[in-house]
Amino acid sequence: MTLRDNFNQALKDAMRARDQKRVSTLRLVLAALKDRDIANRSDASREGISDEEILSLLAKMIKQREESAAAFEGGGRPELAAAEREEIAIIREFQPAQMSGSEIQAAVSVAMAEAGATSPKDMGKVMALLKTRYAGRMDFAKSSAVVKSLLSAQ
């Protein structure tokens, strides 16, 4: 079952359970998927986006909501920040388990060795490898800091 199928089934279940917050969040996600599908259409291909691209989209949506929640907190609107965090929790249910700090460290070390990275100039190669292998499972802001510190130390 693909991620898209999971979203559609979860939407049906939420509608049956009359969970309005979940329904609205899942509809937002499905609308974003449809927008991305339309943007990627070409004359040769009418296929939707892949699961990796969906995971990337989910990570982007979570980041947007985290930023919004922080802005609402700063603006003295805790009820709106709580609503954003509820949406984050619903979206995170569809992401694979996130890697721990030690797992990120190990993955970065392997990627650096494979890319032959020796200086900070090679950071792009390492990050490209990590993004293709660990989309949706790795926080790339954290991994970027790890890559930068390891390459600077060499």
LINMOUR-V38164 format. One line per field, one symbol per residue. ss: DSSP state (a for helix, b for strand, c for the rest). phi: phi as a letter, one per 40 degrees, with the letter a starting at -180 (. if undefined). burial: b if it has 16 or more other ideal C-beta (glycine too) atoms within 10 Angstrom, else e. Layout:
# LINMOUR-V38164
ss->???
phi->???
burial->???
This chain:
# LINMOUR-V38164
ss->ccaaaaaaaaaaaaaaaccaaaaaaaaaaaaaaaaaaaaaccccccccccaaaaaaaaaaaaaaaaaaaaaaaacccaaaaaaaaaaaaaaaccccccccaaaaaaaaaaaaaaaccccaaaaaaaaaaaaaaccccccaaaaaaaaaaaaaac
phi->.ccccccccccccccccfccccccccccccccccdcdccccbccbbcccccccccccccccccccccccccccccgbccccccccccdccccccccdcccdcccdccccccccccgcbadcccccccccccccbdgbbcccccccccccccccc
burial->eebbeebeebbeebeeeeeeebbebbeebeeebeebeeeeeeeeeeebbeeebbbbbbbebbeebeebbeebeeeeeeeebebbbebbebbeebeeeebeeeebeebbeebbeebebeeeebbebbbebbeeebbbbbebeebeebbeebbeee
